[in-house]
């Protein structure tokens, strides 16, 4: 009986430590509402979206760690990348999204696509990666990515080894502000 009480007290203390450590430092990927987006950024509906730098090469282009953090520390998103919730399959040369913001919850921190809605244009030759589990990704064509997104948004089955692990994606923007790469972020 004493062992149960000690375990309960330890679990309660850990829960309280997690809840009190979650603070919003304002460094989430939320756009500022006051800034206007220029036509050269080619982003619609997402005001204030920072322009990507054209100097990032694929060799330096490392993905954001998709694992939620226990201590609610937001991962550093590389320049030219955005975390978004895809709200529809790409069509008409654009992908509809909501800005994903890093939030804290009872299980730690993770991205939640509750920010401003908008769309990003797709660059010619845009590529994609789909999650094959907690640590794996596989490169797919734009048409395979579109089919996967459409199936997941309809809650329909998808082909193995893929699964619908959520609709949070890391996107890479080219110099003109168009999406050059979409990478599915795995969620358990």
Order of alpha helices (4+ residues) and beta strands (2+ residues): alpha-beta-beta-beta-beta-beta-beta-beta-alpha-beta-beta
